[in-house]
Amino acid sequence: MNTKPITALLAGILMASCSTSKNSSNDLAINTPIESFINLSHVVNDKAPVTINPGRFTTQTVTYRLPRVVQGTYSVSNFGKYVDDFKAFDYDGNEMPVVKTDMNTWTIDNAKKLDKITYLVNDTFDIEEVGGIGEEQPFSPAGTNIEQTNDVLNLHGFIGYFDSLKNNQYKLDVTAPSNFTRSSALPEVSSKTSEDGRFVTTSYFATRYFDITDNPMFYGNLSVEEFQVGDIKIVLSVYSPNKIHSATSLKDAMYKMMKAQKAFLGDVNSTPRYDIFLYLSEGLAESPKGYGALEHHTSTVVVLPEASSEGELAESMVDVVSHEFFHIVTPLSVHSEDVHYFDYNTPTFSKHLWMYEGVTEYFATLFQVNQGLVSEADFYNKIMQKIQGAKNMDDAMSFTIMSENVLKAPYKDQYLNVYQKGALIGMCIDITLREESNGQRGILSLMKELSNKYGKNKPFEDDKLIDEIVAMTYPSLRSFFDTHVIGDTPINYNEYFNKVGLEIGEGQIETNYVFNGGSLIFAADPQAGKIFFSEAVTENSFWNDNGVQPGDVLKAVNGTEMTMQNANQLLQLMFGWNPGEDIEVTLERNGEDVVVKTTTTQSYTFGEGIIEKPDATEAQKKLREAWLKG
């Protein structure tokens, strides 16, 4: 699993019978559910009370933890640091001594007397720092929100686990105001309304702790739409603080996208239901700033800016959610022991982020041209952006070593390359398979074969995966893996493009309103709190045609003042602009305001792009067709 962030532009089952009686068998009987309670009706200062009733222990000491790292993220979150007022009580109601052994861990002695523990949970959204991605903060889609109108319940931020009891069942009760809409990926068992009608307690069931962390919830003033794509029910839940967007307004775009994804995947079916939870950020100081998504086995949590136009938001959702949905292939159906037996406190990581994230990102790009959602030129442009992005990272670093050591320096700073070079690795494997099989096999068919061999309940051995792939396919992949994935030699992409009658060449290429190809056209003066156009603006046809000059300070975009706190959000919005949109940008030049009020046109720059070779053979063109449309 993994987060799929939008790169920061300024940072380069059935319910079992649940008994409330104590069980005195060894440690704690595995069929005794751990009873947990989240009370959203007694929130004070954005802190929600949590109670954990574990059953009777027979050991002298027990350890309770909240996750340091959660599945799907490749950074330290330390959810224990958002816990206050942690207390333990015996059966007589007396408080017991608790030792906090680290940021996420509490140890309780004389545990045979332990009845319950209680604590308060702070939300993470309010305290994210600017540029929080890459810092020791939970990535927004992995975070939590507690407020009067909305609660984002990534349950790993509320519910912890006892070291030896991660495989115990959990019963979870969530109490919230009765006017809240509830949307949950975790199976609902029952609900009960308070006598005065003000609150509803909803009961859920999880087979083990993993299911707690893998099934997020939204509560609050939501809009929810359900629709069917083949035999998968899609549930789309949207929180828009100012009601600018809704599940209804996004439904058609999501249906079109997921119908295309289902057609692309064919007979890959690993979930009867898929939930999409979208939180739209207002862009305020206390709003979440980490735009992107966190995938779960059968759901995803997405955070995007509310100020996006309907078209911009739909486009962002297609890019982000398509990636997350493709995770039903890997790691849901194909994953290593590191994923299957994940340790939330001291995790180990697989060598194969090129597959989990890279192939997933490649699918999210390829399916769009395969299903006719974008043109071949648009597809080539996205691939070229990934090539340029990979060059801006450490292109001479072993991908397997980076993956296995992703929490450590210098590898953690290269994590975002999984969406660039990782996807390109998937592309090169795909083209190679097409060539070797005369167009009949590709990386999707390979992933289906691996899924049939393993599946969600059988992990592979990390060190043996590449050998197995080579044995299942062709010897030519051995050299590719040894040289470019295990090894640290940069990929010559023209070698692979040539097989399909393409090449990287110089010329006029399409770009957007924030980049020239892969180069940002803005710079920042943090001390002065200003964002300004760099010299590169002269090579961006749209801005150049509208008289924008190097050094022009970006003061406001469509009426929203630019600050260092919201700069990333506004640049993301500009990045999402399409030709034909009416815009108004206020600049400052030599102390005076300059207003650019116009309609966007396609912007171009001069640089490298992927073009068709004029002397491409029919065999190369046929292979290209198999690659893009097969």
N, C-alpha and C positions, 0 to 999 in steps of 0.2 A: 504494500500500500504506500501511498505517498501523497503529499500535498502537491497540488498543481497551482502554484501561484502565478499571477500575472506579474512578470518581472518588475520590480520597483524601478521606475524610469530614472529616478535620481540615484540609484545605486547601480551603477553599471549592471411455535410449536404448541402444544396443548398445555393448559395450566394444571400442574400437579396439585394434590391435596396439600395445603399449607397449614401446618399445625403451629400454634403459638406456644405450645408447651416446650420446655427445655428437654434436650436430648443428652444423655450422659454417657453415650458410647465414645470410643476413642477419639481424641482431639475434637472432632465435630462430625456427626454423620453426614455423608455426602448428599443424602436425600433430604436433609433438613435445609430448607431455603434460608438464606440470610435475608432478614427482613430489613428493608431500607426505606426511608421516608424523606421526601423533599417537600418542604412547606413554603409554597410561593405566596401564601396568604398572610404570612407574618414576616415580610421582608422589611428590614430596617437598614437604611444607608446602603442599598444594593447588596445586602448580605442575606442569604437564604439559609434558614436552619435545616440541618440534616441530622437524622438519627439512624444509627445502625444497631440492629438487634441480631447478633450472630448465632444465638443458641448457646448451649452450655459447653464450655471447654473443660477438658480434663488435664491439659498441660499446665505447667507452672507459669509460663510466659508466652504471650502472643505479640505478634507484630502486625501493625496495620499500616498500609501505605496508600498514598495517591500516586498516580503515575509520574515518573520523571520524564519518560518519553512515551508517546502513544504511537500505535501502528499507523502507518501512512505519513508520518512526519520523520524527517531526518535532521532534527534539531532537538535540543533540550527545552522542555516546557516547564518542568517543575511545578506541577499543579498543587503540590503541598504548600507552596508559599502563598496561595490565595485562601488558606484555611486559617480562621481565627477561633479562639476560645474553645480549643479541643478539650473535652472532658470525658472521663470514664466513670461509670456508676455501678455499684454492687446491687445485689438483690434487695437490700434494705433502703436503697435510695441514697446511700452515702457516696460521696465523691472519692475516687481512688487515685493514687499517684500515677502519673504518666510521665514517661521520659521521651522527649523528642530527640531522636538520635541523629537525624539529619533533616534537611528541608522538607522531605516528603514522607518521613517515617516516624511512627510513634510506637513505643514499646510499653506494655502493661504487664506488671508482675502480679502474682497471686491471681492468675486469670480464671481459676476455678470459680471465683466469686463474681466475675465480670457479667453484668446484665446487659449493658448497652453503652454505646459511645455517642456523644453529640458534638457538633461543631457548627460553625458558621462559614459559609462560602462566599467570598468576594467574587464578583465577575471580573473577567479579564478585559473586556472591551474598553472600559472607562480609563484604564491605566496603560494602554498601549502607547509607546513612545513613537514619535515620528520616525519612519524608517524602521519599524519594529521587525520586519523580516530580516533574518540574519542575526538579530540580537537575541538575548536569552529571554524571549517573550513568546507565548503561544501564538502561532500563526492564526490570524483571525478566524478562518473557518474551523480551526480546532479549538477555539476559545469559547467563552461563556458570556451571556448577557442576562442581566436581571434588572428589569425596570417595570414601570406601571403598565406599559402597553405591550411589552414583548419580553419573552424569555427564550434565549437560545440555550438549550440543554444538551450540550455535548457532555454526556453523562460521566465521562472520565474526569471531568472537572468537579464533579459533585460526589461521586461514589467511589470508594477505594476498595481494597481487598486485603484479606489476611493472607500472609505469606503462603501457608500450606493449603489454602481453601479456594484457590482460583477456579477450581472445577465444581464448586458447590453451586446449586441453583440460587437464584436471587428472586425475591419478591419485592417489587418496587411500588410504593404508593406516592403519587404526586398530588398535593392539594393546591388548588389555584382558584381564583375568582371564577364564578359560574359563567360570566360573560366572555371568558377566554375561549377562543377556538383552540383545539388541541390537535396536533398532527405528530404522529410518532411512527418511526420505523420498527419499534419494539411492539410485539403483539399485546393488544389490550385485552384484559381479562374481565374487568367489571368496572363500574363507577357508582359512586354514592354521593347524593347531594345532602348538604347539611340541613338541619331542621329549619333554619331561617332562610334557606335557599341561596345564600350568598356564595357558598363555596362548593366545589365538586372535587372529590378525591377519586382519582383514576388509578386502578391497579394494573400493573404489568408483570410479566414473567420473563425471566431470562434463564437459559439452561446452564450458563456459567458466566464468569466475569467477562470473558471476551465479548459475549453478547450485550453486556452493559456498555462497553466501550464502542461497540460496532453499530449501535442503533441510536442515532441522535433524535431529538425531539424539538419541535417549535411549539410554544404556547403564546397566546396573545391575540392581538387584532390582526388576524391573518386573512388572506384570501386563499382558497384551496380549490384546485381543479383536478379531476381524475379523468384519465382517458386510457384506451386500450391500444397497444401496439402489438399486433399478433397475439400471442398468449401471455404478454407481460402487461400488468396494470401499472400505469405511471401515475404517481400522486405528486402534484406540483403545489408546494406551499410557499407563499410569498409574504414577506413583511416589508411594507413600504411606509415609513414613518409619516410621510405627507400624502400618502395614497396617490402618488404619481403613476405608479405601475401596479399591476395586479396579476394574479395567476391567469385570469381571463385574457388579458392583453398579451400574455406570453404563450398561451396554450397552443396557438396555431404554429408558431415557430418551433416550439419544442416537439410538437407532434410530427411536423415535417422532418425535423432533424432525426428524431428517434426512429421514425419509420424507415428513413434512409439507412441508419445504423443497423437496424434489424435486417434489412435487405442485404446489406454488406456482409454481416456476420453469418447469414444463412441459418444453418441448423444449430448454431451455438445458443443454447438455452440453459442458463444456470440460476435464474431467479424468476419466480412468478410475479414479483412486485418490485418496483424500483421507486424510491422516494427522492425528490429533489427539494431541498430546503434553501430558499433564496432570501438572504438578508440584505436589504439595500441601505447603504450607509449615507447619512446626511452630510458627511464631510465636516462635522463639528469637531472641536478639540477632543471630546469624549467619544467620538465615533470610531468604529474599527477602521483600520487603515491598510490592512493586509488583504488586498483584493486577489481573488482566486478561489480555489475550492479544495476541500479535503474529501477524498473518496473513502467510502466504506463498502462492504461486500455488496449491499443491496440499496445503497443510498449515497447521496453526496450533500455536503453543506457548502453553499456558495455565498461569498460576500462580494458585492459589486457596488459602484456608486449610484445613488438614487438619481443624481442629476443627469444621468444618461438619457438621451432621447430613446424613443421606443425602438427605433432601428439599431442604434448603438448597443442598447441592452440586449436585444435579440441576437445580434452578431457576437457579442461577448459570451452570451450563454451558449451559443452553438460551439464556439471554440473551447470554452471551459468545460461544459457539461458533457460534450461528446468525449473528451479525454477521460473524464471520470467514469462514464458509463462503460467505456471499453475496458475498464479494470475488471469487469466481470469475466474477462478472458484471463488476464493475469493482474494481480495475484490470486483472484478467487479460484480459478480452475488450475492454474499452474503456479506453484510457489515452493520455496525451499523450507527446510526445517527451521531456519531462523524466523520465518514468518509464521509457520504453523505453531511453533512453541515459543511465542514472543515473550520476552522478559521486559516488563514495563519499567523496571528499575535499572538493570544493567543489561540492555539489549545487545545482541550481536547482529550484524547486518550481512546480508547476502552479497556476493560478488556481482550480482546480475541486475543492477539498476538499468543497464542497457536494455533489458527485456521488460522489467516491471514498468519503468517510466518511458524509456526510449521507444520501445515497440508500441506502447499504448499511445504515446504522442504521435507517432508515425501513422497509426491507424486513424487517429482523430484528424489528421491532415489528408491522408489518402482517400478516406471514404467520401470526402466532399467532392473530389473530382471523379471518383469512381461512380458516384450516384448522381452526377450532374448538378450538384449544388453550387459548384464554382467552375470556372473555365480552366483549361490546361495552363494558360498564362498565369492565372491567379495561383494555381498550385505550384508552378515553377518559382514564382515570386516568393511564396512562403518557404520553399525549400532553400532558395538562395539566402533568405534572411537567416535561416538556421545555420547555413554554412558560414556566413559572416559572423553570426553570434558565437559559433564554436571557435572561430579564429580569435575572438576577443577574450576567450577563456584560455586555460592552459591546454593547448591542443596536443602537447607531448607528455601526457600523463596517462598511465595505465588506467583504463576504465574500471577494471575489476578491482584493482588496489584502491582506487578512489571510492568505489561503492562500499567495499568492506570496512573502510575507515572513515566513513562520511561524517562522523561526529568530531573528528580530529582535524587540527590544522596540519598541513595546508589544504587537506582534501575538502573540508566543509565549505570553504569558499568557492569550490568548483561544482557544488551540487547542482546549480541551475543548468549546468551543461548537459544534464540528463534529458532536458527538453530540446536541446540543440543537437549536439553530437550524438546523444543517445538515439534520437529519432533518425539521424542520418545513418547510424549503424544499422538500424532496422531497414532503411531504404536499400543499403548496399547488399544486405542479406537477401532482400526481396528480389532485387534485380538479378543477383547471382542464381537464385533458385529458379527464376523464370528462364534464364539462359540455359541452365543445365537440364531443365525439363522440357525444353522447347515450348515454354509458355504455360505449361500445365500446372506447375506448382509455384506457390509463393509463400511469403511469410505467414499469411493467414492460414493456409492449409497446414503449415508447420505447427502453428500454435494449436490448431484443432487436434492434430496428432498427439501433441504433448498433453493436451487436456484429456484426451481419451486414455492416455497411458497413466496419467496421475489423477487429476480431478481434485475437488476441493478438500477431500479428506485424506489425501495421500501426498505428502510432500516429497520433493526430490532431494537428493544429496547435493549440496551446493558445488562441491568440487568435481562432480561427475556430469553436470549438465551439458557442458560444451562437447565432451566426448560423446554423449548420447545424441546430441543434435547432429554431429558429423556422421555418426553411424547411421542415423535415420535419413540422411540426405546425401551429400556429395563431399568428396575429399577436398575440393577447392575451398570449402568453408573453413577447413582446418587452418590453412595458411592465413585467411582473413582474420580469424579469431586470434591466432598466435601473434600476428603482426600489429593489428589495429585495436584489439579489445583487451587482450591480456598484455600485449606489448604496448609500446608508447609511440609508435610511428604514426604521424598524421596521415589521414586518408587522402589519396589523390582522387577526388570525386570525378574528375574527367574520365578516369579509367572506367567508371561505372556508367556515366552518362553516355559515353561512346557506344556502349553495348546497345543502347536504345536510340541512337541517332541524335543525341543532344551534345551540347558542349557549353562550357562557361566562356562567355565572350564579353567584350567591352561594347558599350553603346548606351543609348537612352533607355532607362528602365523606370517602371512605375515605382513611386514611393508614396509616403504619406505626409502628414503635416507636423510630425515630431522627429522623424528620422530622414536621413538620406541613405537609402539602403539600410545598412546596419549601424549607421553612425548618428548619434543624437545631435540635433542642431541647436540645443540649448546648453547653457552653462549656468552656474549658480554662484552667488556671493552670499554665503550663509550669514556672515557678520552683518551685512547690510539688509539681509532678508529679501534678496532680489533674485529673480530668474530672468535671464536675458538671452537673446539670440546670439549664437556664436558666428564666427566667420563662415561656417558651413551653410548658413542661410542663403548665401549668394548662389549656391548650387541647387537650391530647391525652387523649382519653377513657380509654384503657387505663391510662396511668400515673396519671391523676387519680383514676380509680375505685379504684386500689390504694394511694392515700394518698401518692404521691410528691410531694414539695414542691420548689419552686425552691431551689437551693443544695445539695440532697442530692448528696453525692460518690459516684460510682460506684466501689466498692471491688473487687467481684468479680462475674463473670458465669458462672453454672453451674460454680462452683468454681475458675475461673481468675482469678487476681488481675489487676486492671487496672493497667497501668503506661503511661507515656508511650510506651514502645517498642512495646507491643502494642495500644495504644488503637485504632488504625485497624482492626486485625484484629478486635477484639472488637465494635466498632461495625458492621463489615461483617456479622458474624454476626447481630447483633441486627436489622440491616436486612433480613436474609433470613428472619427468623422468620415463620411463618404461624400463623393461628388454630388452636388445639387443641394447641399444644406445651407441655409441662411445663417451666417455667423456674424458676431461683432466682437472684435478684440481691441482692447485699449492698451496702447503702448506709451512708454515715456521715452522721449528722445530729447536730450539736452535740456531737461527740466520742463519740457512741454508735452502735453498729451497729444498722441496721434491715434486716431480711430480708424480701424480697418473694418468696414461694414460691407460685406459682399456675400456672394454665393460661391461655395467651394467648387473648384474644378479639379480634375485629376492632376496630381502633382508628379513631376518627373525629376530625375536627377541623372547624372552621367556616372556610370560605373559598371561593375560586373553583373551579368545576368545569365540565366540559363536560356539558351536559344537553340533552335533546330539547326542541325548541320545541313547545309545545302546539298551535300553529296551523300546524305544518308541513304543506305540501301533499303530495299524492300524488306529484307530480313530484319534489319534494325527497326524499321517502322512497325513491323508486325510484332516484334518483341515489346516495343513501346506500348502498343495497343493492349497486349496481354498484361503488361505491368499496370497501366492506368485503369483499364476497364475489365480485366479478367476477374 
